């Protein structure tokens, strides 16, 4: 007769434990928590930008849900009979009337509108800064190229979400933005007028554009953003989080805190901090006071209107584009077709489409461009300090400068009126800066990065300057340097600096045209490199440095006598 010992079944004693055990036995939640709850995430302040983007999106969903209860996305005409006396009796659309009702007649409505608008601005800004952090630190390299593409899609979706929401109140400001879209579409030859007619449901402004934008704003775009966020987080877990170099940090490990309970608790607290800051800003600072603008009327031309900052750069490009050059060249052409003559307005199409195509084209393809330049196919889980990739950093700064000049151009009329200068002079200066500003920014930022690298090299070899001057027995004056700690020295010396790749001939002794192009690009990227400190140099300087530090007290004692 044999006996067997069975594992006793765990029986929870509390009501919460019983409910949890019941759910876990049916959905297997404990396995998920065990797998992902112990995932390690590095702890660095630059990683918070992605969290801010996620939290502001949650706030957008919550505040937007509240606003949908009271907003009517209809362009049907009505006469306003609400609480705002200056507009009482004015003819307007139901969309604008209900936006006013939310602002003045719904308890907490204006506050929620403000929270929603400020959260939208912060969401786009957080996504943009997060992408810049990824770019400048090289976090887009293998195996994270597709995650970078997901981030680029999120940037475009955030712009689309902001613009569609910006247009919903149907006030004078949002109507001007839609008029620009209508003008760009009509500048397309042959199909432009048909596309505009289809989108607006007739001649601008039509009767259906607000309901269509509403569907995009509350349904389609948020759904795709949620999908992209899910894919992004899945890839972060799959590839593990990149980290900055430091002692004990390698390509095969992650040094940081687990998701549960440390990171989850910190993230939860940070969410409420972001929510609180947005609430304080919304309560204290008015944004988009639609009651001051009035309902949209397409007949007059208004001045002094600017879109939100994330769309302003496109508006700025349109303002800077000249209609003619000199007295002979015109950017508008009449193209004959078998069915008639169509206009090709390059003075509208070029600024509206080309800058965006250049910026987003480079963004989407940059991981593969840099991989082609460096010929590096390795996996990278350690990040770069921006100064250690000077050409990449300079290209990023040039792009930011290009964007900022176009952004400033969107307010060219206000710059002229506030500073009492000629609008033509402002336009000419901005045209100069949009062409040469990125070039100057590239050259200056690359020089700064190389100078910082040389300074790091000097500190690693000789230590930090202390400002203490010591006189030696034979009369020589020297400055005492302080030895840096091991962690700082590791940060200063542990980086890769690719060298220029010289084109190599093939088995027939010929160098292909593509290899010649690659050689020129490689020289452009890495010709001015600063070589990292080698172990031999570090060992030699370390011994000399210790001798100098060891004799410091004796030298000071001699100098004092």
PEFENWO-V412592 format. One record per residue. N is the residue number from 1. SS is DSSP state (~ for helix, > for strand, _ for the rest). PSI is psi in radians with two decimals (NA if undefined). BURIAL is # if it has 9 or more other C-alpha atoms within 8 Angstrom, else .. Layout:
BEGIN
n->N ss->SS psi->PSI burial->BURIAL
n->N ss->SS psi->PSI burial->BURIAL
END
This chain:
BEGIN
n->1 ss->_ psi->2.22 burial->.
n->2 ss->_ psi->2.66 burial->.
n->3 ss->_ psi->2.61 burial->.
n->4 ss->_ psi->2.57 burial->.
n->5 ss->_ psi->2.09 burial->.
n->6 ss->_ psi->2.49 burial->.
n->7 ss->_ psi->2.18 burial->.
n->8 ss->_ psi->2.44 burial->.
n->9 ss->_ psi->2.31 burial->.
n->10 ss->_ psi->2.27 burial->.
n->11 ss->_ psi->1.92 burial->.
n->12 ss->_ psi->2.60 burial->.
n->13 ss->_ psi->-0.41 burial->.
n->14 ss->_ psi->2.84 burial->.
n->15 ss->~ psi->-0.74 burial->.
n->16 ss->~ psi->-0.72 burial->.
n->17 ss->~ psi->-0.68 burial->#
n->18 ss->~ psi->-0.74 burial->#
n->19 ss->~ psi->-0.77 burial->.
n->20 ss->~ psi->-0.77 burial->.
n->21 ss->~ psi->-0.66 burial->#
n->22 ss->~ psi->-0.81 burial->.
n->23 ss->~ psi->-0.74 burial->#
n->24 ss->~ psi->-0.65 burial->#
n->25 ss->~ psi->-0.25 burial->.
n->26 ss->~ psi->-0.45 burial->.
n->27 ss->~ psi->-0.14 burial->.
n->28 ss->_ psi->0.67 burial->#
n->29 ss->~ psi->-0.54 burial->.
n->30 ss->~ psi->-0.59 burial->.
n->31 ss->~ psi->-0.68 burial->.
n->32 ss->~ psi->-0.78 burial->#
n->33 ss->~ psi->-0.70 burial->#
n->34 ss->~ psi->-0.62 burial->.
n->35 ss->~ psi->-0.81 burial->.
n->36 ss->~ psi->-0.36 burial->.
n->37 ss->_ psi->-0.37 burial->#
n->38 ss->_ psi->0.21 burial->#
n->39 ss->_ psi->2.39 burial->#
n->40 ss->> psi->2.32 burial->#
n->41 ss->> psi->2.33 burial->#
n->42 ss->_ psi->2.66 burial->#
n->43 ss->_ psi->1.74 burial->.
n->44 ss->_ psi->2.46 burial->.
n->45 ss->~ psi->-0.45 burial->.
n->46 ss->~ psi->-0.32 burial->.
n->47 ss->~ psi->-0.15 burial->#
n->48 ss->~ psi->-0.31 burial->.
n->49 ss->~ psi->-0.68 burial->#
n->50 ss->~ psi->-0.65 burial->#
n->51 ss->~ psi->-0.71 burial->#
n->52 ss->~ psi->-0.72 burial->#
n->53 ss->~ psi->-0.76 burial->#
n->54 ss->~ psi->-0.78 burial->#
n->55 ss->~ psi->-0.69 burial->#
n->56 ss->~ psi->-0.56 burial->#
n->57 ss->~ psi->-0.70 burial->#
n->58 ss->~ psi->-0.74 burial->.
n->59 ss->~ psi->-0.66 burial->#
n->60 ss->~ psi->-0.73 burial->#
n->61 ss->~ psi->-0.75 burial->.
n->62 ss->~ psi->-0.87 burial->.
n->63 ss->~ psi->-0.64 burial->#
n->64 ss->~ psi->-0.63 burial->#
n->65 ss->~ psi->-0.73 burial->.
n->66 ss->~ psi->-0.78 burial->#
n->67 ss->~ psi->-0.55 burial->#
n->68 ss->~ psi->-0.39 burial->.
n->69 ss->_ psi->-0.41 burial->.
n->70 ss->_ psi->-0.17 burial->.
n->71 ss->_ psi->2.40 burial->#
n->72 ss->_ psi->1.89 burial->.
n->73 ss->_ psi->1.04 burial->#
n->74 ss->_ psi->2.48 burial->#
n->75 ss->_ psi->0.23 burial->#
n->76 ss->_ psi->2.46 burial->.
n->77 ss->> psi->2.49 burial->.
n->78 ss->> psi->2.95 burial->#
n->79 ss->> psi->2.22 burial->#
n->80 ss->_ psi->2.26 burial->#
n->81 ss->_ psi->0.47 burial->.
n->82 ss->_ psi->-2.80 burial->#
n->83 ss->_ psi->-0.34 burial->.
n->84 ss->_ psi->1.78 burial->.
n->85 ss->~ psi->-0.73 burial->.
n->86 ss->~ psi->-0.42 burial->.
n->87 ss->~ psi->0.08 burial->#
n->88 ss->_ psi->2.26 burial->#
n->89 ss->_ psi->-0.11 burial->.
n->90 ss->_ psi->2.44 burial->.
n->91 ss->> psi->2.34 burial->.
n->92 ss->> psi->3.02 burial->#
n->93 ss->> psi->2.78 burial->#
n->94 ss->~ psi->-0.55 burial->#
n->95 ss->~ psi->-0.80 burial->#
n->96 ss->~ psi->-0.68 burial->#
n->97 ss->~ psi->-0.76 burial->#
n->98 ss->~ psi->-0.48 burial->#
n->99 ss->~ psi->-0.67 burial->#
n->100 ss->~ psi->-0.69 burial->#
n->101 ss->~ psi->-0.73 burial->#
n->102 ss->~ psi->-0.66 burial->#
n->103 ss->~ psi->-0.56 burial->#
n->104 ss->~ psi->-0.40 burial->#
n->105 ss->_ psi->-0.24 burial->#
n->106 ss->_ psi->2.23 burial->#
n->107 ss->_ psi->2.13 burial->.
n->108 ss->_ psi->0.06 burial->.
n->109 ss->~ psi->-0.80 burial->#
n->110 ss->~ psi->-0.70 burial->#
n->111 ss->~ psi->-0.74 burial->#
n->112 ss->~ psi->-0.63 burial->#
n->113 ss->~ psi->-0.77 burial->#
n->114 ss->~ psi->-0.76 burial->#
n->115 ss->~ psi->-0.77 burial->#
n->116 ss->~ psi->-0.75 burial->#
n->117 ss->~ psi->-0.79 burial->#
n->118 ss->~ psi->-0.68 burial->#
n->119 ss->~ psi->-0.63 burial->#
n->120 ss->~ psi->-0.76 burial->#
n->121 ss->~ psi->-0.75 burial->#
n->122 ss->~ psi->-0.59 burial->#
n->123 ss->~ psi->-0.86 burial->#
n->124 ss->~ psi->-0.73 burial->#
n->125 ss->~ psi->-0.73 burial->.
n->126 ss->~ psi->-0.72 burial->#
n->127 ss->~ psi->-0.76 burial->#
n->128 ss->~ psi->-0.81 burial->#
n->129 ss->~ psi->-0.64 burial->#
n->130 ss->~ psi->-0.73 burial->#
n->131 ss->~ psi->-0.65 burial->#
n->132 ss->~ psi->-0.70 burial->#
n->133 ss->~ psi->-0.76 burial->#
n->134 ss->~ psi->-0.72 burial->#
n->135 ss->~ psi->-0.89 burial->#
n->136 ss->~ psi->-0.45 burial->#
n->137 ss->~ psi->-0.03 burial->#
n->138 ss->_ psi->0.44 burial->#
n->139 ss->_ psi->-0.06 burial->#
n->140 ss->_ psi->-0.11 burial->#
n->141 ss->_ psi->2.94 burial->#
n->142 ss->_ psi->2.30 burial->#
n->143 ss->_ psi->0.46 burial->#
n->144 ss->_ psi->0.37 burial->#
n->145 ss->~ psi->-0.78 burial->#
n->146 ss->~ psi->-0.54 burial->.
n->147 ss->~ psi->-0.59 burial->#
n->148 ss->~ psi->-0.72 burial->#
n->149 ss->~ psi->-0.71 burial->#
n->150 ss->~ psi->-0.72 burial->#
n->151 ss->~ psi->-0.69 burial->#
n->152 ss->~ psi->-0.70 burial->#
n->153 ss->~ psi->-0.68 burial->#
n->154 ss->~ psi->-0.62 burial->#
n->155 ss->~ psi->-0.82 burial->#
n->156 ss->~ psi->-0.73 burial->.
n->157 ss->~ psi->-0.64 burial->#
n->158 ss->~ psi->-0.67 burial->#
n->159 ss->~ psi->-0.74 burial->#
n->160 ss->~ psi->-0.73 burial->#
n->161 ss->~ psi->-0.73 burial->#
n->162 ss->~ psi->-0.76 burial->#
n->163 ss->~ psi->-0.74 burial->#
n->164 ss->~ psi->-0.67 burial->#
n->165 ss->~ psi->-0.62 burial->#
n->166 ss->~ psi->-0.52 burial->.
n->167 ss->~ psi->-0.24 burial->#
n->168 ss->_ psi->-0.61 burial->#
n->169 ss->_ psi->-0.31 burial->#
n->170 ss->_ psi->0.64 burial->#
n->171 ss->> psi->-3.09 burial->#
n->172 ss->~ psi->-0.69 burial->#
n->173 ss->~ psi->-0.84 burial->#
n->174 ss->~ psi->-0.58 burial->#
n->175 ss->~ psi->-0.64 burial->#
n->176 ss->~ psi->-0.66 burial->#
n->177 ss->~ psi->-0.73 burial->#
n->178 ss->~ psi->-0.56 burial->#
n->179 ss->~ psi->-0.65 burial->#
n->180 ss->~ psi->-0.77 burial->.
n->181 ss->~ psi->-0.73 burial->.
n->182 ss->~ psi->-0.74 burial->#
n->183 ss->~ psi->-0.69 burial->#
n->184 ss->~ psi->-0.73 burial->#
n->185 ss->~ psi->-0.71 burial->#
n->186 ss->~ psi->-0.30 burial->#
n->187 ss->_ psi->-0.26 burial->#
n->188 ss->_ psi->2.26 burial->#
n->189 ss->_ psi->2.58 burial->#
n->190 ss->_ psi->-1.06 burial->.
n->191 ss->_ psi->-0.16 burial->.
n->192 ss->~ psi->-0.85 burial->#
n->193 ss->~ psi->-0.60 burial->#
n->194 ss->~ psi->-0.71 burial->.
n->195 ss->~ psi->-0.75 burial->#
n->196 ss->~ psi->-0.76 burial->#
n->197 ss->~ psi->-0.68 burial->#
n->198 ss->~ psi->-0.75 burial->.
n->199 ss->~ psi->-0.75 burial->#
n->200 ss->~ psi->-0.06 burial->#
n->201 ss->_ psi->0.58 burial->#
n->202 ss->_ psi->-2.89 burial->#
n->203 ss->_ psi->2.47 burial->.
n->204 ss->_ psi->2.41 burial->#
n->205 ss->_ psi->0.03 burial->#
n->206 ss->_ psi->-2.83 burial->#
n->207 ss->_ psi->0.03 burial->#
n->208 ss->_ psi->-0.02 burial->#
n->209 ss->~ psi->-0.71 burial->#
n->210 ss->~ psi->-0.84 burial->#
n->211 ss->~ psi->-0.64 burial->#
n->212 ss->~ psi->-0.73 burial->.
n->213 ss->~ psi->-0.59 burial->#
n->214 ss->~ psi->-0.77 burial->#
n->215 ss->~ psi->-0.76 burial->#
n->216 ss->~ psi->-0.72 burial->#
n->217 ss->~ psi->-0.68 burial->#
n->218 ss->~ psi->-0.21 burial->#
n->219 ss->~ psi->-1.18 burial->.
n->220 ss->~ psi->-0.93 burial->#
n->221 ss->~ psi->-0.82 burial->#
n->222 ss->~ psi->-0.62 burial->#
n->223 ss->~ psi->-0.75 burial->.
n->224 ss->~ psi->-0.64 burial->#
n->225 ss->~ psi->-0.76 burial->#
n->226 ss->~ psi->-0.72 burial->.
n->227 ss->~ psi->-0.79 burial->.
n->228 ss->~ psi->-0.67 burial->#
n->229 ss->~ psi->-0.73 burial->.
n->230 ss->~ psi->-0.78 burial->.
n->231 ss->~ psi->-0.72 burial->#
n->232 ss->~ psi->-0.84 burial->#
n->233 ss->~ psi->-0.63 burial->.
n->234 ss->~ psi->-0.74 burial->.
n->235 ss->~ psi->-0.60 burial->#
n->236 ss->~ psi->-0.76 burial->#
n->237 ss->~ psi->-0.69 burial->#
n->238 ss->~ psi->-0.77 burial->.
n->239 ss->~ psi->-0.11 burial->.
n->240 ss->_ psi->2.80 burial->.
n->241 ss->_ psi->2.40 burial->#
n->242 ss->_ psi->2.74 burial->#
n->243 ss->> psi->2.75 burial->#
n->244 ss->> psi->2.58 burial->#
n->245 ss->_ psi->2.63 burial->#
n->246 ss->_ psi->2.97 burial->.
n->247 ss->_ psi->2.25 burial->.
n->248 ss->_ psi->-0.09 burial->.
n->249 ss->_ psi->2.16 burial->#
n->250 ss->_ psi->-3.12 burial->#
n->251 ss->_ psi->-0.18 burial->.
n->252 ss->_ psi->0.03 burial->.
n->253 ss->_ psi->2.98 burial->.
n->254 ss->_ psi->2.19 burial->#
n->255 ss->_ psi->2.09 burial->#
n->256 ss->_ psi->-2.55 burial->.
n->257 ss->> psi->2.59 burial->#
n->258 ss->> psi->2.76 burial->#
n->259 ss->~ psi->-0.85 burial->#
n->260 ss->~ psi->2.35 burial->#
n->261 ss->~ psi->-0.15 burial->.
n->262 ss->~ psi->-1.01 burial->#
n->263 ss->~ psi->-0.65 burial->#
n->264 ss->~ psi->-0.73 burial->#
n->265 ss->~ psi->-0.77 burial->#
n->266 ss->~ psi->-0.72 burial->.
n->267 ss->~ psi->-0.71 burial->#
n->268 ss->~ psi->-0.76 burial->.
n->269 ss->~ psi->-0.68 burial->.
n->270 ss->~ psi->-0.61 burial->.
n->271 ss->~ psi->-0.80 burial->#
n->272 ss->~ psi->-0.51 burial->.
n->273 ss->~ psi->-0.80 burial->.
n->274 ss->~ psi->-0.77 burial->#
n->275 ss->~ psi->-0.76 burial->#
n->276 ss->~ psi->-0.73 burial->.
n->277 ss->~ psi->-0.75 burial->.
n->278 ss->~ psi->-0.71 burial->#
n->279 ss->~ psi->-0.72 burial->#
n->280 ss->~ psi->-0.75 burial->.
n->281 ss->~ psi->-0.77 burial->#
n->282 ss->~ psi->-0.60 burial->#
n->283 ss->~ psi->-0.46 burial->#
n->284 ss->~ psi->-0.46 burial->.
n->285 ss->_ psi->2.15 burial->.
n->286 ss->_ psi->2.39 burial->.
n->287 ss->_ psi->2.45 burial->.
n->288 ss->_ psi->1.11 burial->.
n->289 ss->_ psi->1.50 burial->.
n->290 ss->~ psi->-0.41 burial->#
n->291 ss->~ psi->-0.38 burial->.
n->292 ss->~ psi->-0.43 burial->.
n->293 ss->~ psi->-0.60 burial->#
n->294 ss->_ psi->3.01 burial->#
n->295 ss->> psi->2.73 burial->#
n->296 ss->_ psi->2.33 burial->#
n->297 ss->_ psi->2.00 burial->.
n->298 ss->_ psi->-0.14 burial->.
n->299 ss->_ psi->-0.79 burial->.
n->300 ss->_ psi->2.85 burial->.
n->301 ss->_ psi->2.17 burial->.
n->302 ss->_ psi->2.64 burial->.
n->303 ss->_ psi->2.82 burial->.
n->304 ss->_ psi->0.26 burial->.
n->305 ss->_ psi->2.35 burial->.
n->306 ss->_ psi->2.47 burial->.
n->307 ss->_ psi->3.04 burial->#
n->308 ss->_ psi->2.75 burial->.
n->309 ss->~ psi->-0.56 burial->.
n->310 ss->~ psi->-0.30 burial->.
n->311 ss->~ psi->-0.23 burial->#
n->312 ss->~ psi->-0.51 burial->#
n->313 ss->~ psi->-0.54 burial->#
n->314 ss->~ psi->-0.74 burial->#
n->315 ss->~ psi->-0.71 burial->#
n->316 ss->~ psi->-0.68 burial->#
n->317 ss->~ psi->-0.68 burial->#
n->318 ss->~ psi->-0.64 burial->#
n->319 ss->~ psi->-0.54 burial->.
n->320 ss->~ psi->-0.33 burial->#
n->321 ss->_ psi->2.17 burial->#
n->322 ss->_ psi->2.58 burial->.
n->323 ss->_ psi->-0.57 burial->.
n->324 ss->> psi->2.80 burial->#
n->325 ss->> psi->2.03 burial->.
n->326 ss->_ psi->-2.51 burial->.
n->327 ss->_ psi->0.03 burial->.
n->328 ss->_ psi->-0.68 burial->.
n->329 ss->> psi->2.19 burial->.
n->330 ss->> psi->2.41 burial->.
n->331 ss->_ psi->0.09 burial->#
n->332 ss->> psi->2.17 burial->#
n->333 ss->> psi->2.57 burial->#
n->334 ss->> psi->2.05 burial->.
n->335 ss->> psi->2.14 burial->.
n->336 ss->> psi->2.37 burial->.
n->337 ss->> psi->2.82 burial->.
n->338 ss->_ psi->-0.52 burial->.
n->339 ss->_ psi->0.02 burial->.
n->340 ss->> psi->-2.98 burial->.
n->341 ss->> psi->2.29 burial->.
n->342 ss->> psi->2.56 burial->#
n->343 ss->> psi->2.43 burial->#
n->344 ss->> psi->1.81 burial->#
n->345 ss->> psi->1.51 burial->#
n->346 ss->~ psi->-0.40 burial->#
n->347 ss->~ psi->-0.21 burial->#
n->348 ss->~ psi->-0.77 burial->#
n->349 ss->~ psi->-0.73 burial->#
n->350 ss->~ psi->-0.92 burial->#
n->351 ss->~ psi->-0.50 burial->#
n->352 ss->~ psi->-0.53 burial->#
n->353 ss->~ psi->-0.71 burial->.
n->354 ss->~ psi->-0.86 burial->#
n->355 ss->~ psi->-0.73 burial->#
n->356 ss->~ psi->-0.68 burial->#
n->357 ss->~ psi->-0.69 burial->.
n->358 ss->~ psi->-0.86 burial->.
n->359 ss->~ psi->-0.92 burial->#
n->360 ss->~ psi->-0.52 burial->#
n->361 ss->~ psi->-0.78 burial->#
n->362 ss->~ psi->-0.68 burial->.
n->363 ss->~ psi->-0.85 burial->.
n->364 ss->~ psi->-0.57 burial->#
n->365 ss->~ psi->-0.09 burial->.
n->366 ss->~ psi->-0.74 burial->.
n->367 ss->~ psi->-0.68 burial->#
n->368 ss->~ psi->-0.53 burial->.
n->369 ss->~ psi->-0.84 burial->.
n->370 ss->~ psi->-0.64 burial->.
n->371 ss->~ psi->-0.62 burial->#
n->372 ss->~ psi->-0.69 burial->.
n->373 ss->~ psi->-0.78 burial->#
n->374 ss->~ psi->-0.28 burial->.
n->375 ss->_ psi->0.61 burial->.
n->376 ss->_ psi->2.03 burial->.
n->377 ss->_ psi->0.21 burial->.
n->378 ss->_ psi->2.81 burial->.
n->379 ss->_ psi->2.46 burial->.
n->380 ss->_ psi->2.03 burial->#
n->381 ss->_ psi->-0.01 burial->#
n->382 ss->> psi->2.38 burial->#
n->383 ss->> psi->2.82 burial->#
n->384 ss->_ psi->2.58 burial->#
n->385 ss->_ psi->2.37 burial->#
n->386 ss->~ psi->-0.59 burial->#
n->387 ss->~ psi->-0.41 burial->#
n->388 ss->~ psi->-0.05 burial->#
n->389 ss->_ psi->1.24 burial->#
n->390 ss->~ psi->-0.67 burial->#
n->391 ss->~ psi->-0.74 burial->#
n->392 ss->~ psi->-0.77 burial->#
n->393 ss->~ psi->-0.73 burial->#
n->394 ss->~ psi->-0.68 burial->#
n->395 ss->~ psi->-0.71 burial->#
n->396 ss->~ psi->-0.75 burial->#
n->397 ss->~ psi->-0.67 burial->#
n->398 ss->~ psi->-0.72 burial->#
n->399 ss->~ psi->-0.72 burial->#
n->400 ss->~ psi->-0.71 burial->.
n->401 ss->~ psi->-0.76 burial->#
n->402 ss->~ psi->-0.78 burial->#
n->403 ss->~ psi->-0.79 burial->#
n->404 ss->~ psi->-0.63 burial->#
n->405 ss->~ psi->-0.77 burial->#
n->406 ss->~ psi->-0.64 burial->#
n->407 ss->~ psi->-0.76 burial->#
n->408 ss->~ psi->-0.60 burial->#
n->409 ss->~ psi->-0.45 burial->#
n->410 ss->_ psi->-0.27 burial->#
n->411 ss->_ psi->0.49 burial->#
n->412 ss->~ psi->-0.66 burial->#
n->413 ss->~ psi->-0.69 burial->#
n->414 ss->~ psi->-0.61 burial->.
n->415 ss->~ psi->-0.75 burial->#
n->416 ss->~ psi->-0.76 burial->#
n->417 ss->~ psi->-0.68 burial->.
n->418 ss->~ psi->-0.62 burial->.
n->419 ss->_ psi->0.06 burial->.
n->420 ss->_ psi->0.89 burial->.
n->421 ss->_ psi->2.95 burial->#
n->422 ss->_ psi->2.35 burial->.
n->423 ss->~ psi->-0.62 burial->#
n->424 ss->~ psi->-0.73 burial->.
n->425 ss->~ psi->-0.75 burial->.
n->426 ss->~ psi->-0.76 burial->#
n->427 ss->~ psi->-0.75 burial->#
n->428 ss->~ psi->-0.71 burial->.
n->429 ss->~ psi->-0.72 burial->.
n->430 ss->~ psi->-0.60 burial->#
n->431 ss->~ psi->-0.69 burial->#
n->432 ss->~ psi->-0.79 burial->#
n->433 ss->~ psi->-0.59 burial->#
n->434 ss->~ psi->-0.39 burial->#
n->435 ss->~ psi->-0.86 burial->#
n->436 ss->~ psi->-0.33 burial->.
n->437 ss->~ psi->-0.85 burial->#
n->438 ss->~ psi->-0.62 burial->#
n->439 ss->~ psi->-0.81 burial->#
n->440 ss->~ psi->-0.76 burial->#
n->441 ss->~ psi->-0.68 burial->#
n->442 ss->~ psi->-0.85 burial->#
n->443 ss->~ psi->-0.77 burial->#
n->444 ss->~ psi->-0.79 burial->#
n->445 ss->~ psi->-0.61 burial->#
n->446 ss->~ psi->-0.69 burial->#
n->447 ss->~ psi->-0.72 burial->.
n->448 ss->~ psi->-0.76 burial->.
n->449 ss->~ psi->-0.76 burial->#
n->450 ss->~ psi->-0.66 burial->#
n->451 ss->~ psi->-0.69 burial->.
n->452 ss->~ psi->-0.64 burial->#
n->453 ss->~ psi->-0.76 burial->#
n->454 ss->~ psi->-0.65 burial->#
n->455 ss->~ psi->-0.73 burial->.
n->456 ss->~ psi->-0.71 burial->#
n->457 ss->~ psi->-0.73 burial->#
n->458 ss->~ psi->-0.72 burial->#
n->459 ss->~ psi->-0.73 burial->#
n->460 ss->~ psi->-0.63 burial->#
n->461 ss->~ psi->-0.65 burial->#
n->462 ss->~ psi->-0.11 burial->#
n->463 ss->_ psi->3.11 burial->#
n->464 ss->> psi->2.57 burial->#
n->465 ss->> psi->2.27 burial->.
n->466 ss->> psi->-0.28 burial->.
n->467 ss->> psi->0.03 burial->.
n->468 ss->> psi->2.14 burial->.
n->469 ss->> psi->2.24 burial->.
n->470 ss->> psi->2.40 burial->#
n->471 ss->> psi->2.22 burial->#
n->472 ss->_ psi->2.84 burial->#
n->473 ss->_ psi->-0.56 burial->.
n->474 ss->_ psi->0.14 burial->.
n->475 ss->_ psi->-0.11 burial->.
n->476 ss->_ psi->2.46 burial->.
n->477 ss->> psi->2.31 burial->.
n->478 ss->> psi->2.74 burial->.
n->479 ss->> psi->2.31 burial->#
n->480 ss->> psi->2.27 burial->#
n->481 ss->> psi->2.51 burial->#
n->482 ss->> psi->2.24 burial->#
n->483 ss->_ psi->2.32 burial->#
n->484 ss->_ psi->2.74 burial->#
n->485 ss->_ psi->2.96 burial->.
n->486 ss->~ psi->-0.66 burial->.
n->487 ss->~ psi->-0.80 burial->.
n->488 ss->~ psi->-0.69 burial->.
n->489 ss->~ psi->-0.66 burial->#
n->490 ss->~ psi->-0.75 burial->#
n->491 ss->~ psi->-0.57 burial->#
n->492 ss->~ psi->-0.43 burial->#
n->493 ss->~ psi->-0.32 burial->#
n->494 ss->_ psi->1.38 burial->.
n->495 ss->_ psi->2.77 burial->#
n->496 ss->_ psi->2.50 burial->.
n->497 ss->_ psi->1.67 burial->#
n->498 ss->_ psi->2.55 burial->.
n->499 ss->_ psi->2.86 burial->.
n->500 ss->_ psi->2.31 burial->#
n->501 ss->_ psi->2.02 burial->.
n->502 ss->_ psi->2.32 burial->.
n->503 ss->_ psi->2.36 burial->#
n->504 ss->_ psi->2.38 burial->.
n->505 ss->_ psi->2.66 burial->#
n->506 ss->_ psi->-2.95 burial->.
n->507 ss->_ psi->-0.34 burial->.
n->508 ss->_ psi->0.08 burial->.
n->509 ss->_ psi->0.28 burial->.
n->510 ss->_ psi->2.60 burial->.
n->511 ss->_ psi->2.11 burial->#
n->512 ss->_ psi->2.82 burial->.
n->513 ss->~ psi->-0.64 burial->.
n->514 ss->~ psi->-0.68 burial->.
n->515 ss->~ psi->-0.62 burial->#
n->516 ss->~ psi->-0.72 burial->#
n->517 ss->~ psi->-0.73 burial->.
n->518 ss->~ psi->-0.67 burial->#
n->519 ss->~ psi->-0.72 burial->#
n->520 ss->~ psi->-0.74 burial->.
n->521 ss->~ psi->-0.71 burial->#
n->522 ss->~ psi->-0.69 burial->#
n->523 ss->~ psi->-0.68 burial->#
n->524 ss->~ psi->-0.68 burial->.
n->525 ss->~ psi->-0.74 burial->#
n->526 ss->~ psi->0.15 burial->#
n->527 ss->_ psi->-0.63 burial->#
n->528 ss->_ psi->0.56 burial->.
n->529 ss->_ psi->2.68 burial->#
n->530 ss->_ psi->2.04 burial->.
n->531 ss->_ psi->2.39 burial->.
n->532 ss->_ psi->2.77 burial->#
n->533 ss->_ psi->2.22 burial->#
n->534 ss->_ psi->2.74 burial->.
n->535 ss->~ psi->-0.61 burial->.
n->536 ss->~ psi->-0.77 burial->.
n->537 ss->~ psi->-0.71 burial->#
n->538 ss->~ psi->-0.74 burial->#
n->539 ss->~ psi->-0.72 burial->.
n->540 ss->~ psi->-0.80 burial->.
n->541 ss->~ psi->-0.52 burial->#
n->542 ss->~ psi->-0.72 burial->#
n->543 ss->~ psi->-0.78 burial->.
n->544 ss->~ psi->-0.67 burial->.
n->545 ss->~ psi->-0.71 burial->#
n->546 ss->~ psi->-0.64 burial->#
n->547 ss->~ psi->-0.66 burial->.
n->548 ss->~ psi->-0.77 burial->#
n->549 ss->~ psi->-0.67 burial->#
n->550 ss->~ psi->-0.58 burial->.
n->551 ss->_ psi->0.13 burial->.
n->552 ss->~ psi->-0.81 burial->#
n->553 ss->~ psi->-0.69 burial->.
n->554 ss->~ psi->-0.71 burial->.
n->555 ss->~ psi->-0.73 burial->#
n->556 ss->~ psi->-0.66 burial->#
n->557 ss->~ psi->-0.73 burial->.
n->558 ss->~ psi->-0.74 burial->#
n->559 ss->~ psi->-0.58 burial->#
n->560 ss->~ psi->-0.40 burial->.
n->561 ss->_ psi->NA burial->.
END
